Amino acid sequence: MGGEDPRIVLEWLRAATTGGVHRVERGGTRFAPWSEVLGDVERGAAHLRERGIAPRARVGVRGDNSYEWLVLDLALLELGAVPVAIPVPDFKGRPNSEVARTYGLVAVFAAKAARSADDGPAVAPLEDLLELPGFTPDADPPAPLGKRLPEDDREVFTLAFSSGTAGRVKCLLLAWRGVEALVRAQGAAYPMTPEDRVLIALPLSTFQQRYLCYLAIRNACGIVLTTASRFLAALEQGRPTILLGPPNFYEFAHSRYEKLPPHEREALDRAVEPADSLPREEALRLRREVFRSFHDSYGGRARLMLVGSAPVRPEMLEFFARAGFELYQIYGMTEIGYLTWNLPGDNRIGSVGRENQPGSVRIAPDGEVLVTHDVHLCVGYEGEEPEDVEQVFRGPRTIATGDLGEFVDGHLFLKGRKKNVVITSGGEKLQIEDLEFDIAKAGGVNRVALYPAPDGDGYAAAVWYDGDREAARDAVRPRIGLVSSRLGAGRRISRIALRPGELTPESPLLNRNLKVNRDAVRVATSAALEPLDA
């Protein structure tokens, strides 16, 4: 079994004699070895089969991360059914009946917050999965409302949803062949051991997180299963060894370092200077000892950290390298999987690494990154307009990423999103993320998000800060002035909304991958905008 059949995950699960699920929940931490998980999966699959869930039937899963979510996903794979991973925030307020009608679902397993009194017998409580709840699947489910594009005969094993910085949700049709190829490639690039624990904190409705679960099962190691809101508790209690996530996973440690008094930062940096002339392993030991408290904030056992999904500040990567963390920038998207990655012994800070399939990535004449190979994860969209699909699927084997990049000595360097290019009055092309980073360097500023000013006069800036409000305004004003001078006439940053604190993982202004949703920021802050010089 394998290739096109996702039930190979159950073969991996049956063969796993080490590892399991470390559940970091409100009441503490519980551990279930993979053998126990297998028992729950087999009981759940038998119950679903008895209730009428057939192969190829689409079943919705709607709720925050939980052990039951994972068990249900694996049980549906065992049956050959199609899990439809419904993201909680993106579908807020949409009744289960509407979701089922839109995507042709025979049943929906929904957490309490996603259920209502109007739900019919095809809706079951997700949290009661292990108690084998009663439900009645729709014997004649509606055909999905959206058309599949492109049209082909490749078998789809799951539906996932992606949302970008603009917040528009797309339904992706995923095939197993690409997933299995990626599992094997990543296992070779970053070998795993039975002692490893992979952190699962972003929503399981984000396919990357389910993929990491499959990867852990394949390598008979453990996962630390939690939610983004319990991220810090999961680091302390679950003590993961492998983390993969957006910059938010790592920025808190860098921010803590930057907020130290200058003499303390200088003392730490001086203490690790001898590492520059030591062999690699000795240098890592010295760096880790000097920055021990920072390592302890990740549970003290982290040995591999991968960062992607959003632009990464080089100074953060440099800090982690100086502190002895094995942090590597990678690059991927749900449609493709991982395109490139940095590796131990071949890590170019500032780049997203080399191709994991040599020769698969090229740069189009307009600078866009294109990927051509036979094992993309996504084989089509459902419900998208043909012209939008054509922007991504450029042929039977080629997918356009929407990112701009260039190769330098075999390493790919990203220049930002095509759609986020800001053209100055002088015709220069700038990336909005770079402008935000420049402004966020102001003292006391945690994050900046730019969006078009509602009155059409250039841009507005939402600024999150620590400390005194007026001090933050004074600190950020000259940096905004510099950025505005680069933008030129008619494009300056003319309005500002000051927000105390930080954007935490549970913020509705971040999408499921913890990227800033600029449209949501605009809605939340436009009423509070004030003239920059007020």
WORALIN-V688167 format. One line per field, one symbol per residue. ss: DSSP state (H for helix, E for strand, C for the rest). A space follows every 50 residues. Layout:
ss=???
//
This chain:
ss=CCCCCCCHHHHHHHHCCCCEEEEEECCEEEEEEHHHHHHHHHHHHHHHHH HCCCCCCEEEEECCCCHHHHHHHHHHHHHCCEEEEECCHHHCCCCHHHHH HHHCCCEEEECHHHCCCCCCCCEEEHHHHHHCCCCCCCCCCCCCCCCEEC CCCCCCCEEEEEECCCCCEEEEEECHHHHHHHHHHHHHHCCCCCCCEEEE CCCCCCHHHHHHHHHHHHCCCEEEECCHHHHHHHHHHHCCCEEEECCHHH HHHHHHHHCCCHHHHHHHHHHCHHHHHCCHHHHHHHHHHHCHHHHHCCCC CCCEEEECCCCCCHHHHHHHHHCCCCEEEEEEECCCEEEEECECCECCCC CCCEECCCCCEEECCCCEEEEECCCCCEEEEECCCHHHHHHHECCCCEEE EEEEEEEECCEEEEEEEHHHEEECCCCCEEEHHHHHHHHHCCCCEEEEEE EECCCCCCEEEEEEECCCHHHHHHHHHHHHHHHHHHHCCCCCEEEEEEEE CCCCCCCCCECCCCCECHHHHHHHHHHHCEECCC
//
